[in-house]
Amino acid sequence: MQEQDIEQAYSAKRAFFDGGSTRSYAFRVAQLAKLKAAIKRREDEILTALHADMCKPVYEAFSSEVGILYEEIDYAISHLKRWMRPQRVGTSLMLQPSRSRIVAEPRGVVLIIGPWNYPFQLLIAPLVGAIAAGCCAVLLPSDMAPHTAAVVAKLVGETFDSCYVSVAPGSGAQLGPMLIEGFPFNHIFFTGSPKVGRQVMGMAAKHLTPVTLELGGKSPAIVHADANLRVSVRRLVWAKFFNAGQTCVAPDYLLVHHSVKDEVVELAKGCIREFYGDDPERCADLTRIVNRRRFDTLMGYLADGRIAHGGRSNPEKLYIEPTLLENVSLEAPIMQEEIFGPILPIIVYDSLDEALAIVRRNRYPLALYLFTQSKRVERFFVEQVEFGGGAINNALLHLVSPKVPFGGVMASGTGSYHGRRSFEAFSHHKSILSTSTLVNLSFFFPPYTSAKLKLARWFMR
C-alpha cells in the first residue's frame, strides 16, 4: 500500500468523522449489529482460516476467537445507551448555582493493531469498543496469520463503508511505523509483545497520541500445598496448552510447593495424556506453532532443564509436544522471557515469601493464577503482586467476561478493555460545568478583599 493511498484512506475517515455520522446511538448500534451478522455469515470461513494459519481446533477457534465476540457485541448493544448517557455528578458549594456532568465523546479516527496468536478476536474485540464509542477505525492485522488477515479484509470491506472502517493491507512491520508516525490518530490500540509495545509508544509520542497497550509477561501459576490438586492441575494443564501455549495470559511457569510437587507432576502427565493421547502429534485438538522462527526459539528452551514429560517435535509440522520441564534455574533463558509455547517450567518453593521473590524477578505479569483453599494465602498474593488480572483456583477464563476489565500493568500493558472499558478506551470524558445566569456572584472577581479570602478559606477548608 502506497503512502498516498494511506493518506487518502486516513483523510476520508477524518472527513467522515467530522461530518458527525458516527455520533448517534442509532448509527452505533446498527454498525455493531452489522458486525455480528457479518461474523456469523463468515463463521466457517473464519474457522477455516484459523486452521490454515495455526491448525487451530474448531472448538478452540470458535470459543476463543468467534463465540467470545458474539457475547462482547451483545453486551455492548444492550448497555450502549446507558454508557452514552451524560453522567451527572455533584458540584461543590462554592460553584453554585451550577450543575456538573461528564460527557463521553468519541476520540475520532483510531488505529487498531492486532497480533498473530488470536488474529481475529484480538483485532475485532477492540473494534467493538471503537464502534460503540463512535470512532472511525483503521485495522492492521498480523501478516503472520495471512489467511485470517484475508478474511478480515473481506469481512470489513463488505460490511462497512471504507470511509468508516477499513483494513490496511500489507506488511505490519512496514505499515505500522508508517501509520503511527505519519498520521495523527486520536488513539492507538496495540496488542503484541512488550518489545514492540515500547516502540509503538515511542512512535505515538510524535503526535502525542494516547495508546492502549495489551502486552504480556511471565504469568505465574502457583499451586500451594493446600490446593485441591486433581481439580487444580486439570484446569492448569488445559490453560497452559490451550492454543499450544500461545496465549498472552497462559500460565508461563509453575510455582509449586515442595510438599506436593511430585504429585502435581504426575497428575499433569496424566492430564496431558488424557487430553491429547499418547501421541499428541496425531491429536487434532492441539494447535501448532505459528512459524519456524518461533519453533526454533521454543526448542532452544528445552535445554534449560530436565524434560519430565514430552519434548518430542516435528519441525515440518511446526509441532511441539506438551512438555513439562524440571530442574530449571531461575537464571536460565526460559525464565527471562515470555515462553509463548507448550513448555511448562516447574519451580519449587518452600515459603510464601520465597514464591513472592520469584514472581518479582519478572515483575508486573499480565496474569496470576493461584490454586489454594486458604483465604490468607489468597490475600497475600493478591495484595503483594502487581498483575493485570487473574483467577483463584482457575486459569485463563477471567478474560472471557465483558463485565470485568482486561489489561496489564506497567511492563504487561497500559489501559484496559472489554465491555464498558472498551467503550471508555475509545472515548474522551469531557467535563462540563453549567452555571445559571440569574445570579452573578462577585465572590470570584477582583478586588480580592479580606472578606472574600475569608469566604474562600471557609469554602475550601
C-alpha positions as CSV (number, residue, x, y, z in Angstrom):
1,M,0.0,0.0,0.0
2,Q,1.5,3.3,-1.1
3,E,1.7,6.3,1.4
4,Q,-0.6,8.3,-0.9
5,D,-3.3,5.6,-0.6
6,I,-2.9,5.5,3.2
7,E,-3.2,9.3,3.3
8,Q,-6.4,9.2,1.2
9,A,-7.9,6.5,3.5
10,Y,-7.0,8.5,6.6
11,S,-8.3,11.7,5.2
12,A,-11.6,10.1,4.2
13,K,-12.1,8.8,7.7
14,R,-11.3,12.2,9.2
15,A,-13.9,13.8,6.9
16,F,-16.5,11.1,7.7
17,F,-15.9,11.5,11.5
18,D,-16.0,15.3,11.3
19,G,-19.4,15.0,9.5
20,G,-20.9,13.6,12.7
21,S,-22.4,10.4,11.2
22,T,-20.8,8.2,13.8
23,R,-22.1,10.0,16.9
24,S,-25.7,8.9,17.1
25,Y,-26.8,5.9,19.2
26,A,-28.8,4.5,16.3
27,F,-25.8,4.5,14.0
28,R,-23.5,2.8,16.5
29,V,-26.0,0.1,17.4
30,A,-26.7,-0.6,13.7
31,Q,-22.9,-1.0,13.0
32,L,-22.5,-3.4,15.9
33,A,-25.4,-5.5,14.6
34,K,-23.9,-5.5,11.1
35,L,-20.6,-6.6,12.5
36,K,-22.1,-9.6,14.4
37,A,-24.2,-10.6,11.3
38,A,-21.0,-10.4,9.1
39,I,-19.1,-12.7,11.6
40,K,-22.0,-15.2,11.7
41,R,-22.2,-15.2,7.9
42,R,-18.5,-15.9,7.5
43,E,-18.0,-18.0,10.6
44,D,-17.0,-21.2,8.7
45,E,-14.6,-19.2,6.6
46,I,-13.0,-17.6,9.7
47,L,-12.6,-21.0,11.4
48,T,-11.0,-22.4,8.2
49,A,-8.6,-19.6,8.0
50,L,-7.5,-20.0,11.7
51,H,-6.9,-23.7,11.0
52,A,-4.9,-22.8,7.9
53,D,-2.7,-20.3,9.8
54,M,-2.1,-22.4,13.0
55,C,-4.1,-25.6,12.8
56,K,-6.4,-24.4,15.5
57,P,-9.0,-27.0,16.6
58,V,-12.5,-25.8,15.7
59,Y,-13.6,-25.8,19.4
60,E,-10.7,-23.6,20.5
61,A,-11.0,-21.4,17.4
62,F,-14.8,-20.9,17.9
63,S,-14.7,-20.4,21.7
64,S,-11.7,-18.0,21.8
65,E,-12.0,-16.2,18.5
66,V,-15.7,-16.1,17.5
67,G,-18.1,-17.0,20.3
68,I,-16.4,-14.6,22.7
69,L,-17.0,-11.8,20.2
70,Y,-20.8,-12.6,19.9
71,E,-21.0,-12.1,23.7
72,E,-18.9,-8.9,23.6
73,I,-21.1,-7.4,20.8
74,D,-24.3,-8.3,22.5
75,Y,-23.1,-6.8,25.8
76,A,-22.2,-3.6,24.1
77,I,-25.5,-3.3,22.3
78,S,-27.5,-3.9,25.4
79,H,-25.6,-1.4,27.5
80,L,-24.6,1.3,25.0
81,K,-27.5,3.7,25.6
82,R,-26.5,3.9,29.3
83,W,-22.8,4.2,28.5
84,M,-23.5,7.2,26.2
85,R,-25.8,9.0,28.6
86,P,-24.1,12.0,30.2
87,Q,-23.2,11.3,33.8
88,R,-24.4,13.9,36.3
89,V,-22.1,14.5,39.2
90,G,-22.2,16.7,42.3
91,T,-21.0,20.3,42.3
92,S,-19.1,21.9,45.2
93,L,-20.9,24.5,47.2
94,M,-18.6,27.4,46.2
95,L,-19.5,26.8,42.5
96,Q,-23.3,27.2,43.0
97,P,-25.6,27.9,41.3
98,S,-24.1,25.3,38.9
99,R,-24.5,21.7,37.7
100,S,-21.7,19.3,36.6
101,R,-21.8,16.5,34.1
102,I,-19.4,14.2,32.3
103,V,-19.9,13.6,28.6
104,A,-18.3,10.7,26.8
105,E,-17.3,11.7,23.2
106,P,-15.6,9.6,20.6
107,R,-11.9,10.1,20.3
108,G,-12.0,10.2,16.5
109,V,-10.0,8.2,14.0
110,V,-8.2,5.3,15.7
111,L,-5.7,2.7,14.7
112,I,-6.1,-0.9,15.9
113,I,-3.0,-3.2,15.5
114,G,-3.7,-7.0,16.0
115,P,-1.4,-9.9,16.9
116,W,-0.9,-13.3,15.4
117,N,-1.8,-15.6,18.2
118,Y,-5.6,-14.8,18.2
119,P,-5.6,-12.9,14.9
120,F,-9.3,-12.5,14.6
121,Q,-10.6,-11.9,18.1
122,L,-7.8,-9.6,19.3
123,L,-8.4,-7.4,16.2
124,I,-12.2,-7.3,16.2
125,A,-12.8,-7.1,20.0
126,P,-11.2,-3.6,20.2
127,L,-13.2,-2.6,17.1
128,V,-16.3,-3.4,19.0
129,G,-15.2,-0.7,21.5
130,A,-14.3,1.7,18.8
131,I,-17.7,1.4,17.1
132,A,-19.5,1.6,20.4
133,A,-17.6,4.8,21.2
134,G,-18.4,6.4,17.8
135,C,-15.0,6.3,16.2
136,C,-13.7,5.6,12.8
137,A,-11.0,2.9,12.6
138,V,-8.1,1.6,10.6
139,L,-7.3,-2.1,11.3
140,L,-3.8,-3.6,10.8
141,P,-3.9,-7.4,11.0
142,S,-0.8,-9.5,11.7
143,D,0.8,-10.7,8.5
144,M,2.0,-13.8,10.4
145,A,-1.6,-15.1,10.1
146,P,-2.2,-14.3,6.4
147,H,-5.3,-16.5,5.9
148,T,-7.1,-14.8,8.8
149,A,-6.0,-11.4,7.6
150,A,-7.5,-12.0,4.2
151,V,-10.8,-13.0,5.8
152,V,-10.8,-9.9,8.0
153,A,-10.2,-7.7,5.0
154,K,-13.0,-9.3,3.1
155,L,-15.4,-9.1,6.0
156,V,-14.7,-5.5,6.8
157,G,-14.8,-4.5,3.2
158,E,-18.2,-5.9,2.6
159,T,-19.7,-4.7,5.9
160,F,-18.5,-1.1,6.3
161,D,-18.0,1.9,4.2
162,S,-14.2,2.4,3.7
163,C,-14.6,5.9,4.9
164,Y,-15.7,4.5,8.3
165,V,-13.7,1.3,8.9
166,S,-11.1,-0.3,6.7
167,V,-8.2,-2.7,6.7
168,A,-4.7,-1.6,5.9
169,P,-3.2,-4.4,3.7
170,G,0.4,-5.2,3.6
171,S,3.3,-6.0,6.0
172,G,2.7,-4.9,9.5
173,A,6.4,-4.3,10.1
174,Q,6.4,-1.7,7.3
175,L,2.9,-0.3,7.6
176,G,2.9,0.1,11.4
177,P,5.6,2.7,11.6
178,M,4.3,4.5,8.5
179,L,0.8,4.7,10.0
180,I,1.8,5.6,13.6
181,E,4.4,8.3,12.7
182,G,2.8,9.6,9.6
183,F,-0.7,10.3,10.8
184,P,-2.2,11.9,14.0
185,F,-4.5,9.1,15.0
186,N,-6.6,10.0,18.0
187,H,-5.9,6.7,19.7
188,I,-3.8,3.6,19.0
189,F,-4.8,0.2,20.3
190,F,-1.9,-2.3,20.1
191,T,-1.8,-6.0,21.2
192,G,1.6,-7.7,21.0
193,S,4.9,-8.1,22.7
194,P,6.4,-5.7,25.3
195,K,9.3,-5.0,22.9
196,V,7.1,-3.8,20.1
197,G,4.8,-2.1,22.5
198,R,7.6,0.2,23.7
199,Q,8.3,1.0,20.0
200,V,4.6,1.8,19.4
201,M,4.5,4.1,22.4
202,G,7.7,5.8,21.3
203,M,6.4,6.4,17.8
204,A,3.0,7.6,19.1
205,A,4.7,10.2,21.1
206,K,5.4,12.2,17.9
207,H,1.8,13.2,17.7
208,L,1.1,12.8,21.5
209,T,-1.3,10.1,20.5
210,P,-2.7,8.2,23.5
211,V,-2.3,4.4,23.4
212,T,-3.7,1.2,24.9
213,L,-1.1,-1.4,25.0
214,E,-2.1,-5.0,25.7
215,L,1.2,-6.8,26.1
216,G,2.3,-9.9,28.0
217,G,4.8,-11.1,30.6
218,K,5.7,-14.2,32.6
219,S,2.4,-15.0,34.2
220,P,2.9,-17.4,37.2
221,A,0.6,-20.3,38.2
222,I,1.1,-21.0,41.9
223,V,-0.1,-24.3,43.4
224,H,0.0,-24.2,47.2
225,A,0.2,-27.1,49.5
226,D,-3.5,-27.0,50.4
227,A,-4.8,-26.9,46.8
228,N,-7.3,-29.4,45.5
229,L,-4.7,-30.9,43.3
230,R,-6.8,-33.0,41.0
231,V,-9.1,-30.1,40.1
232,S,-6.3,-27.6,40.1
233,V,-3.9,-29.5,37.8
234,R,-6.6,-30.3,35.3
235,R,-7.5,-26.7,34.9
236,L,-3.9,-25.6,34.8
237,V,-2.9,-28.1,32.1
238,W,-5.8,-27.1,30.0
239,A,-5.0,-23.4,30.3
240,K,-1.3,-23.8,29.6
241,F,-1.7,-25.9,26.4
242,F,-4.7,-24.1,25.0
243,N,-3.6,-22.7,21.7
244,A,-0.3,-24.6,22.3
245,G,0.6,-22.0,25.0
246,Q,0.5,-19.1,22.5
247,T,-1.7,-17.0,24.7
248,C,-0.7,-13.8,26.4
249,V,-2.3,-14.9,29.7
250,A,-1.2,-18.5,29.5
251,P,0.4,-19.8,32.7
252,D,4.0,-19.2,31.8
253,Y,5.7,-21.2,34.6
254,L,4.5,-23.2,37.6
255,L,5.4,-22.4,41.2
256,V,4.6,-25.5,43.3
257,H,5.0,-26.1,47.0
258,H,7.7,-28.7,47.6
259,S,5.4,-30.9,49.6
260,V,3.1,-31.6,46.6
261,K,5.5,-31.2,43.7
262,D,5.8,-34.9,42.8
263,E,2.1,-35.4,42.9
264,V,1.4,-32.3,40.8
265,V,3.9,-33.5,38.1
266,E,2.3,-37.0,38.0
267,L,-1.2,-35.5,37.8
268,A,0.0,-33.1,35.0
269,K,1.4,-36.0,33.0
270,G,-1.9,-37.9,33.3
271,C,-3.9,-34.8,32.2
272,I,-1.7,-34.3,29.1
273,R,-2.2,-38.0,28.1
274,E,-6.0,-37.7,28.8
275,F,-6.3,-34.5,26.7
276,Y,-4.0,-35.2,23.8
277,G,-3.4,-39.0,23.9
278,D,-0.1,-40.9,23.9
279,D,0.9,-39.4,20.6
280,P,-0.2,-35.7,20.7
281,E,1.2,-35.2,17.2
282,R,-1.7,-37.1,15.8
283,C,-4.2,-35.2,18.0
284,A,-6.5,-32.8,16.2
285,D,-7.0,-30.8,19.4
286,L,-3.6,-29.4,19.7
287,T,-2.7,-26.1,17.9
288,R,0.7,-25.9,16.0
289,I,3.4,-23.2,16.4
290,V,2.9,-20.2,14.2
291,N,6.2,-20.3,12.3
292,R,9.6,-21.8,12.1
293,R,11.3,-18.9,13.9
294,R,9.1,-19.3,16.9
295,F,9.5,-23.1,16.7
296,D,13.3,-22.8,16.8
297,T,13.2,-20.4,19.8
298,L,10.9,-22.8,21.7
299,M,13.1,-25.8,21.0
300,G,16.1,-23.9,22.4
301,Y,14.3,-23.7,25.8
302,L,14.3,-27.5,26.2
303,A,18.0,-27.4,27.1
304,D,17.2,-25.2,30.1
305,G,16.0,-28.1,32.3
306,R,15.3,-31.8,32.6
307,I,12.3,-33.0,30.5
308,A,9.9,-34.7,32.8
309,H,7.3,-35.2,30.1
310,G,7.1,-34.6,26.4
311,G,9.8,-32.9,24.4
312,R,9.1,-34.5,21.0
313,S,8.7,-32.3,18.0
314,N,8.3,-32.2,14.2
315,P,9.7,-29.1,12.5
316,E,8.0,-29.8,9.2
317,K,4.6,-29.7,11.0
318,L,5.6,-27.0,13.5
319,Y,4.6,-29.4,16.2
320,I,6.0,-29.4,19.8
321,E,4.6,-31.9,22.3
322,P,3.2,-30.5,25.5
323,T,6.3,-30.5,27.7
324,L,7.0,-30.4,31.5
325,L,10.4,-29.1,32.4
326,E,12.0,-29.7,35.8
327,N,15.3,-28.6,37.5
328,V,15.1,-25.2,35.8
329,S,17.4,-22.4,37.0
330,L,15.9,-19.0,37.7
331,E,18.8,-17.7,35.6
332,A,18.0,-19.8,32.5
333,P,16.8,-18.1,29.3
334,I,13.4,-19.7,29.7
335,M,12.9,-17.8,32.9
336,Q,13.9,-14.5,31.4
337,E,11.4,-14.3,28.5
338,E,7.7,-15.0,28.0
339,I,7.7,-18.6,26.6
340,F,4.6,-18.4,24.4
341,G,4.6,-22.1,23.7
342,P,3.7,-25.6,25.0
343,I,6.5,-25.8,27.6
344,L,5.9,-25.5,31.3
345,P,8.9,-24.9,33.6
346,I,8.3,-26.2,37.1
347,I,9.8,-24.3,40.1
348,V,9.6,-25.5,43.7
349,Y,9.1,-23.1,46.6
350,D,9.0,-23.6,50.4
351,S,7.5,-20.4,51.7
352,L,5.2,-17.7,50.5
353,D,8.0,-15.1,50.7
354,E,10.2,-17.3,48.5
355,A,7.4,-17.6,45.9
356,L,6.8,-13.9,46.0
357,A,10.5,-13.2,45.5
358,I,10.5,-15.5,42.4
359,V,7.4,-13.8,40.9
360,R,9.0,-10.3,41.5
361,R,12.0,-11.3,39.4
362,N,9.7,-10.8,36.4
363,R,7.5,-8.1,37.9
364,Y,4.2,-6.9,36.6
365,P,2.8,-10.1,34.9
366,L,-0.3,-9.8,32.8
367,A,-2.0,-12.6,34.8
368,L,-1.5,-14.6,38.0
369,Y,-3.2,-17.9,38.9
370,L,-3.3,-19.1,42.4
371,F,-4.6,-22.6,43.5
372,T,-5.3,-22.7,47.2
373,Q,-8.1,-23.2,49.7
374,S,-6.7,-20.6,52.1
375,K,-8.0,-17.0,52.2
376,R,-4.8,-15.9,53.9
377,V,-2.7,-17.2,51.0
378,E,-5.1,-15.7,48.5
379,R,-4.9,-12.3,50.2
380,F,-1.1,-12.5,50.4
381,F,-0.6,-12.9,46.6
382,V,-3.5,-10.6,45.6
383,E,-2.1,-7.8,47.8
384,Q,1.6,-8.3,47.3
385,V,1.8,-8.9,43.5
386,E,1.1,-6.3,40.9
387,F,-0.6,-8.0,38.0
388,G,-3.1,-7.3,35.3
389,G,-5.8,-9.8,36.4
390,G,-6.1,-13.4,37.2
391,A,-8.0,-16.2,38.9
392,I,-8.2,-18.2,42.1
393,N,-8.4,-21.9,41.5
394,N,-8.8,-21.4,37.8
395,A,-6.8,-20.0,34.9
396,L,-7.3,-18.2,31.6
397,L,-11.1,-17.7,32.0
398,H,-11.0,-14.3,33.7
399,L,-10.7,-12.6,30.4
400,V,-13.9,-14.1,29.0
401,S,-16.4,-11.9,30.8
402,P,-17.3,-8.5,29.3
403,K,-18.3,-7.4,32.8
404,V,-14.8,-7.0,34.1
405,P,-11.8,-5.1,32.6
406,F,-8.9,-6.9,31.0
407,G,-5.5,-5.3,30.8
408,G,-1.9,-5.2,32.1
409,V,0.1,-3.1,34.4
410,M,3.5,-1.4,33.6
411,A,5.5,-3.9,31.5
412,S,2.4,-6.0,30.7
413,G,0.4,-3.2,29.3
414,T,-1.3,0.1,29.9
415,G,-5.1,0.6,29.8
416,S,-7.8,-2.0,29.7
417,Y,-10.8,-3.1,27.6
418,H,-13.8,-5.5,27.4
419,G,-17.4,-4.4,28.0
420,R,-17.7,-0.8,29.3
421,R,-13.9,-0.4,29.4
422,S,-13.7,-0.9,25.6
423,F,-16.2,2.0,25.2
424,E,-14.2,4.1,27.6
425,A,-10.8,3.3,26.0
426,F,-12.0,4.9,22.7
427,S,-13.9,7.8,24.4
428,H,-12.8,11.1,25.8
429,H,-14.6,12.0,29.0
430,K,-15.4,15.7,28.8
431,S,-16.3,17.6,32.0
432,I,-19.0,20.3,31.7
433,L,-19.9,22.9,34.3
434,S,-23.3,24.7,33.6
435,T,-23.9,27.8,35.6
436,S,-27.1,29.8,35.9
437,T,-27.0,33.5,34.8
438,L,-29.8,34.5,37.1
439,V,-27.3,35.2,39.9
440,N,-23.8,36.6,39.2
441,L,-21.8,36.5,42.5
442,S,-18.8,38.8,42.8
443,F,-17.0,36.3,45.0
444,F,-14.5,35.3,42.3
445,F,-13.8,38.7,40.9
446,P,-11.3,41.4,41.9
447,P,-10.8,43.3,44.1
448,Y,-9.9,40.4,46.4
449,T,-10.9,41.6,49.7
450,S,-10.2,40.1,53.1
451,A,-13.8,39.1,53.3
452,K,-13.6,37.2,50.0
453,L,-10.4,35.5,51.3
454,K,-12.2,34.5,54.5
455,L,-15.1,33.1,52.4
456,A,-12.6,31.2,50.2
457,R,-11.0,29.7,53.3
458,W,-14.4,28.7,54.6
459,F,-15.5,27.0,51.4
460,M,-12.1,25.3,50.8
461,R,-11.3,24.3,54.4
